[in-house]
Amino acid sequence: MDAWSSQQLSPLYRREVFRSREAEETHARVAHELKPHRSVWRSGDVDAIFCRAEMSALSLCILRYGCDVDIEPDALGNFVLVQMPLRGRADIHTGGQTLQIHPGQGAIISAHKPVRLRWHADCEQLMLKIELSRLQEVARHAFALRGGDTVGEIDFDMPLQLDDAAGTQWCRMVASLASLLPPTEFERYDPRWLAHCEDNLMLYLLCHRPNSVLQRHADAQRGTEETSLRQLRRAEEFMRERLDSLLSLEDVAQAAGVTRRGLALLFRRHRDLSPGEVLRNMRLDAAHALLTRHDGASVTEVALNCGFSHLSRFAACYRERFGQLPRDTSRDPRAAACRAALNTHPQDFIAHCTAVRSW
């Protein structure tokens, strides 16, 4: 996969830090530029190159060894390393997992887990070094964590797919950043723009690549949702059992275990209605059920038993919800059938009434 063109990466290649054909020199320079480590040099001739563009909390790097080499840096400590092969392949052993990466598939190496790497002779990688504390701060803001909450360690799932939709977009963002590097180190970015670019890259990883912070946030959201639904059920059960009582928002909120404002937000979120509107609909539904029994109860009795003290308002709300007045629902169903027949088949109804009178 040619995710990055030579033109896009040329500003980064111009930031060459060193070239070397000596194993010891290369080991020392990489240890200085990235992290102290142990290395075992294997087959092939050393033909190393290291390029780097430092920003604020990010560094863009290109690294090639030119031969097979094993690298053991232990845990990275204070940074996360995104490895994206431009060519060739590398093996990664970390967290009990072994992975081979190649163009189209990279890896995000956590800061806290020991890692062992084998770079094959044909491997050249574009790498993004991310300051862990900055990544944690971006995560805190992204997932609205409170001041006392800790982000903790951040582990990304591996591999880092670079050839799916999210991976392709990530590659475009990295390529854009690389292509915009100024010609020399002496030309500085506006710090505000620089911080925005860096945070945007980190935010994209946190939101679009599976990771431990995203998973914890999703679990917390599910827990919050379950708690919210339990509170809603308690509030509705409390209201349903007291339809004939004079209830206040404080009464319902206390029964649900929330504040008045929390109660209003709860009903607006899950019912798209206020608590008062839900209670009114419960009372109207109960009144409708009683009136359809046709057991002789008057409309006034039903209204009072269902918590309505203003009969005219009850009638208006009832008609708005059911399309008829309460008295129309309460009438004997046989009379209602006769009225329907009169409205739809007047001649048949008159004939029927004439026949009845002749009995």
C-alpha positions as CSV (number, residue, x, y, z in Angstrom):
1,M,0.0,0.0,0.0
2,D,1.5,3.3,-1.0
3,A,-0.1,5.4,1.7
4,W,2.6,8.0,1.5
5,S,4.2,9.4,-1.6
6,S,7.8,10.4,-1.8
7,Q,6.7,14.0,-2.3
8,Q,4.6,13.9,0.9
9,L,7.5,12.6,2.9
10,S,10.3,14.5,1.3
11,P,10.2,17.3,4.0
12,L,10.7,14.6,6.6
13,Y,13.6,12.9,4.6
14,R,15.3,16.3,4.5
15,R,15.4,16.2,8.3
16,E,18.1,13.6,8.3
17,V,19.7,13.2,11.8
18,F,22.3,10.6,10.8
19,R,23.3,7.9,8.4
20,S,25.6,5.0,9.3
21,R,27.0,1.7,8.2
22,E,28.3,0.8,11.6
23,A,26.2,-1.2,14.0
24,E,27.7,0.3,17.2
25,E,27.2,3.8,16.0
26,T,23.7,3.2,14.9
27,H,22.8,1.6,18.2
28,A,24.2,4.5,20.1
29,R,22.4,7.1,17.9
30,V,19.0,5.4,18.0
31,A,19.3,4.9,21.7
32,H,20.0,8.6,22.1
33,E,17.3,9.8,19.8
34,L,14.5,7.4,20.9
35,K,15.2,5.3,24.0
36,P,18.1,3.2,25.5
37,H,17.8,-0.4,24.4
38,R,19.6,-3.6,23.8
39,S,20.2,-4.7,20.2
40,V,21.4,-7.9,18.6
41,W,22.6,-7.5,15.0
42,R,22.0,-10.4,12.6
43,S,22.3,-11.0,8.9
44,G,22.8,-8.3,6.3
45,D,24.8,-5.1,6.0
46,V,24.0,-2.1,8.2
47,D,22.7,0.8,6.1
48,A,20.9,2.9,8.6
49,I,19.1,6.2,8.3
50,F,17.2,8.2,10.8
51,C,15.1,11.3,10.1
52,R,13.1,13.3,12.6
53,A,10.9,16.3,12.8
54,E,10.1,17.4,16.4
55,M,6.9,19.3,17.1
56,S,5.6,19.8,20.6
57,A,4.2,16.5,21.9
58,L,4.8,14.6,18.7
59,S,7.8,13.6,16.7
60,L,7.7,12.3,13.1
61,C,10.5,9.8,12.4
62,I,11.8,7.6,9.6
63,L,14.1,4.7,10.6
64,R,15.9,2.1,8.6
65,Y,18.5,-0.4,9.8
66,G,19.3,-2.1,6.5
67,C,19.8,-5.5,8.2
68,D,18.1,-7.9,10.5
69,V,18.3,-6.6,14.1
70,D,16.6,-7.4,17.3
71,I,15.7,-4.4,19.5
72,E,14.7,-4.7,23.2
73,P,13.8,-1.3,24.8
74,D,11.8,-2.9,27.6
75,A,8.8,-0.6,28.3
76,L,8.8,2.8,26.4
77,G,7.9,4.6,29.6
78,N,6.8,8.2,28.8
79,F,5.7,7.8,25.1
80,V,3.6,5.8,22.8
81,L,5.1,4.7,19.5
82,V,3.1,4.3,16.3
83,Q,5.0,2.2,13.8
84,M,3.9,2.2,10.1
85,P,6.1,0.3,7.6
86,L,6.8,2.1,4.4
87,R,8.4,-1.1,3.0
88,G,9.5,-4.5,4.4
89,R,8.3,-6.0,7.6
90,A,8.9,-6.1,11.4
91,D,8.0,-8.4,14.2
92,I,6.6,-7.1,17.5
93,H,6.3,-9.1,20.7
94,T,4.4,-7.3,23.5
95,G,1.8,-8.1,26.1
96,G,1.9,-11.8,25.3
97,Q,1.1,-11.1,21.6
98,T,3.3,-11.6,18.6
99,L,2.5,-9.6,15.4
100,Q,4.2,-9.1,12.1
101,I,3.6,-5.7,10.5
102,H,4.0,-4.6,6.9
103,P,2.7,-1.9,4.6
104,G,-1.0,-1.7,5.2
105,Q,-0.7,-2.9,8.8
106,G,1.1,-1.1,11.6
107,A,1.1,-1.1,15.4
108,I,0.7,1.3,18.3
109,I,3.1,0.2,21.0
110,S,1.9,1.0,24.6
111,A,4.1,3.0,26.9
112,H,3.9,0.6,29.9
113,K,4.3,-2.9,28.4
114,P,7.8,-4.4,27.7
115,V,8.3,-4.9,24.0
116,R,10.7,-6.8,21.7
117,L,11.1,-5.9,18.1
118,R,12.8,-7.5,15.1
119,W,13.4,-5.3,12.1
120,H,14.0,-7.3,9.0
121,A,16.6,-6.2,6.5
122,D,14.0,-4.8,4.0
123,C,12.2,-2.8,6.7
124,E,11.9,1.0,6.7
125,Q,9.3,2.6,8.9
126,L,7.5,5.9,9.4
127,M,7.0,6.4,13.1
128,L,5.0,8.7,15.3
129,K,6.3,9.3,18.8
130,I,3.5,10.6,21.1
131,E,4.1,12.0,24.5
132,L,2.0,9.9,26.9
133,S,1.0,12.7,29.2
134,R,-0.4,14.7,26.3
135,L,-2.2,11.7,25.0
136,Q,-3.8,11.2,28.4
137,E,-4.8,14.9,28.6
138,V,-6.5,14.7,25.1
139,A,-8.3,11.5,26.3
140,R,-9.5,13.3,29.5
141,H,-11.1,16.1,27.4
142,A,-12.4,13.7,24.7
143,F,-14.3,11.5,27.1
144,A,-15.3,14.3,29.6
145,L,-13.4,12.8,32.6
146,R,-13.7,14.8,35.8
147,G,-10.6,16.3,37.4
148,G,-10.2,13.5,39.9
149,D,-10.6,10.7,37.4
150,T,-7.4,9.2,36.0
151,V,-7.0,8.1,32.4
152,G,-4.3,5.5,33.4
153,E,-2.5,3.4,30.9
154,I,-3.6,3.5,27.3
155,D,-3.5,0.2,25.2
156,F,-4.5,0.1,21.6
157,D,-5.6,-3.0,19.9
158,M,-3.2,-4.5,17.4
159,P,-2.7,-4.5,14.5
160,L,-3.3,-0.9,13.4
161,Q,-5.1,-1.4,10.2
162,L,-4.0,1.2,7.7
163,D,-6.0,0.0,4.7
164,D,-9.5,0.2,6.0
165,A,-11.6,3.4,5.9
166,A,-10.4,4.7,9.3
167,G,-6.8,3.7,8.5
168,T,-6.8,5.4,5.2
169,Q,-8.0,8.6,6.8
170,W,-5.3,8.4,9.4
171,C,-2.7,8.0,6.7
172,R,-4.0,11.1,5.0
173,M,-3.7,13.0,8.2
174,V,-0.1,11.9,8.9
175,A,0.8,12.6,5.2
176,S,-0.7,16.1,5.5
177,L,1.3,16.8,8.6
178,A,4.5,15.5,7.0
179,S,4.0,17.5,3.8
180,L,3.5,20.7,5.7
181,L,6.8,20.6,7.6
182,P,8.7,23.8,7.1
183,P,11.9,23.6,5.1
184,T,14.2,24.2,8.1
185,E,14.1,23.7,11.9
186,F,14.5,27.5,12.3
187,E,11.0,28.2,10.8
188,R,8.7,27.7,13.7
189,Y,4.9,26.9,13.7
190,D,2.4,29.1,15.5
191,P,2.1,27.2,18.8
192,R,-1.7,27.4,18.7
193,W,-1.9,25.8,15.3
194,L,0.7,23.2,16.2
195,A,-1.2,22.2,19.4
196,H,-4.4,21.8,17.3
197,C,-2.7,19.6,14.7
198,E,-1.2,17.4,17.4
199,D,-4.3,17.0,19.4
200,N,-6.3,16.3,16.3
201,L,-4.1,13.3,15.4
202,M,-4.3,12.0,19.0
203,L,-8.0,12.5,19.1
204,Y,-8.5,10.6,15.9
205,L,-6.5,7.6,17.2
206,L,-8.5,7.6,20.5
207,C,-11.9,7.8,18.8
208,H,-11.4,5.7,15.7
209,R,-8.9,2.9,16.7
210,P,-10.0,0.4,19.4
211,N,-8.2,1.2,22.7
212,S,-8.6,0.7,26.4
213,V,-9.8,4.2,27.2
214,L,-12.5,4.0,24.5
215,Q,-13.6,0.7,25.9
216,R,-13.7,1.9,29.5
217,H,-15.8,4.9,28.3
218,A,-18.2,2.7,26.5
219,D,-18.6,0.4,29.6
220,A,-19.2,3.5,31.7
221,Q,-21.8,4.8,29.3
222,R,-23.6,1.4,29.4
223,G,-23.5,1.5,33.2
224,T,-24.9,5.1,33.2
225,E,-27.6,4.1,30.7
226,E,-28.7,1.1,32.8
227,T,-28.8,3.3,35.9
228,S,-30.7,5.9,34.0
229,L,-33.3,3.4,32.9
230,R,-33.7,2.0,36.5
231,Q,-34.3,5.5,37.7
232,L,-36.9,6.1,35.0
233,R,-38.7,2.8,35.9
234,R,-38.8,3.8,39.6
235,A,-40.3,7.2,38.7
236,E,-42.9,5.8,36.4
237,E,-43.9,3.0,38.9
238,F,-44.2,5.6,41.7
239,M,-46.5,7.8,39.5
240,R,-48.6,4.8,38.2
241,E,-49.3,3.6,41.8
242,R,-50.5,7.1,42.8
243,L,-52.6,8.4,39.9
244,D,-55.3,9.7,42.2
245,S,-52.8,11.5,44.5
246,L,-51.5,15.0,44.4
247,L,-47.9,14.5,43.4
248,S,-45.1,17.0,43.2
249,L,-41.9,16.8,41.2
250,E,-40.0,16.5,44.5
251,D,-42.0,13.5,45.4
252,V,-41.3,11.7,42.1
253,A,-37.6,12.8,42.0
254,Q,-37.1,11.5,45.6
255,A,-38.7,8.2,44.7
256,A,-36.4,7.9,41.6
257,G,-33.3,8.9,43.5
258,V,-32.5,12.0,41.4
259,T,-32.8,15.8,41.7
260,R,-35.7,17.7,40.1
261,R,-33.5,18.8,37.3
262,G,-32.2,15.2,36.9
263,L,-35.8,14.0,36.7
264,A,-36.6,16.4,34.0
265,L,-33.5,15.4,32.0
266,L,-34.3,11.8,32.5
267,F,-37.8,12.0,31.0
268,R,-36.8,14.4,28.2
269,R,-34.0,12.0,27.2
270,H,-36.0,8.7,27.3
271,R,-39.6,9.9,26.7
272,D,-39.2,13.2,25.0
273,L,-41.8,14.5,27.4
274,S,-41.7,16.3,30.8
275,P,-42.6,14.2,34.0
276,G,-45.9,16.1,34.2
277,E,-46.8,15.2,30.6
278,V,-46.0,11.5,31.3
279,L,-48.1,11.6,34.5
280,R,-51.0,13.3,32.7
281,N,-50.9,10.6,29.9
282,M,-50.9,7.8,32.5
283,R,-54.0,9.3,34.1
284,L,-55.7,9.7,30.8
285,D,-54.9,6.1,29.8
286,A,-56.3,4.9,33.2
287,A,-59.4,7.0,32.7
288,H,-59.9,5.6,29.2
289,A,-59.6,2.1,30.5
290,L,-62.2,2.7,33.2
291,L,-64.7,4.4,30.8
292,T,-64.5,1.6,28.3
293,R,-65.8,-0.9,30.9
294,H,-69.2,0.8,30.8
295,D,-69.9,-0.3,34.4
296,G,-72.0,2.7,35.2
297,A,-69.3,4.9,36.7
298,S,-69.9,8.5,35.8
299,V,-67.3,10.6,34.0
300,T,-66.9,12.7,37.1
301,E,-66.2,9.7,39.3
302,V,-63.6,8.4,36.8
303,A,-61.9,11.8,36.4
304,L,-61.6,12.2,40.2
305,N,-60.4,8.7,40.7
306,C,-57.7,9.3,38.1
307,G,-56.4,12.5,39.7
308,F,-58.3,15.1,37.6
309,S,-60.0,17.8,39.6
310,H,-60.9,20.2,36.8
311,L,-63.5,18.4,34.6
312,S,-63.3,20.8,31.7
313,R,-59.6,20.4,31.4
314,F,-59.9,16.7,31.8
315,A,-62.4,16.6,28.9
316,A,-60.1,18.8,26.7
317,C,-57.0,16.6,27.4
318,Y,-59.0,13.4,26.9
319,R,-60.3,14.5,23.5
320,E,-56.8,15.6,22.4
321,R,-55.4,12.1,23.3
322,F,-58.3,9.9,22.2
323,G,-60.2,11.9,19.6
324,Q,-63.5,11.9,21.5
325,L,-65.0,13.3,24.7
326,P,-65.1,11.1,27.9
327,R,-68.9,10.9,27.8
328,D,-68.7,9.4,24.3
329,T,-66.4,6.6,25.5
330,S,-68.6,6.0,28.6
331,R,-71.9,5.5,26.7
332,D,-73.4,2.0,26.4
333,P,-71.6,0.2,23.5
334,R,-75.0,-0.8,22.0
335,A,-76.0,2.9,21.8
336,A,-72.7,3.7,20.3
337,A,-73.3,0.9,17.7
338,C,-76.7,2.4,16.9
339,R,-75.2,5.9,16.5
340,A,-72.6,4.5,14.1
341,A,-75.3,2.7,12.1
342,L,-77.3,5.9,11.9
343,N,-74.3,7.8,10.6
344,T,-73.3,5.3,8.0
345,H,-76.5,3.6,6.9
346,P,-79.5,5.8,7.9
347,Q,-82.1,3.9,5.8
348,D,-81.2,0.5,7.3
349,F,-81.3,2.1,10.8
350,I,-84.8,3.6,10.3
351,A,-86.0,0.2,9.0
352,H,-84.5,-1.5,12.0
353,C,-86.2,0.9,14.4
354,T,-89.6,0.5,12.6
355,A,-89.3,-3.3,12.9
356,V,-88.5,-3.0,16.6
357,R,-91.5,-0.8,17.3
358,S,-93.8,-3.3,15.6
359,W,-92.8,-6.1,18.1
